[in-house]
Amino acid sequence: MPAPAWEDLTAFFDTDDDGGFAVVASLTLADGTKRDINVIYDEPFSRTRMDGGGEIDGDDYVFTAPDTDITGLSKKCAVSVAGKTLYVLAIEQDGTGVSRVYLAPYQASQLDRRGTRL
């Protein structure tokens, strides 16, 4: 379902200098094309308490962007944002013209093959 005409979200994707909430992310697409876009970046902290004591901590890297800005972005593409280079795990469209892109840092593995990531 597209966003209603009265719901113009472009102001949210302005950078803080312009009164918005966005930061600049640099995308590297699968074909090697690079481009900068404004995204709302979130690096939330989560903590889960376990029965009997203890906690599990974790971070989820995610950004929100207009669908039109992430055309060509796919799993394994590189994204540089907030001083980190991360890789796309999944893209979740919300049906209003905006998507959440889930990211993760690259972690080397013994199973890696030359020229592949994740």
Secondary structure by P-SEA (a helix, b strand, c coil): cccccccccccccccccccccbbbbbbbccccccbbbbbbccbbbbbbbcccccccccccccccccccccccccccbbbbcccbbbbbcccccccccbbbbbbbcccccccccccccc
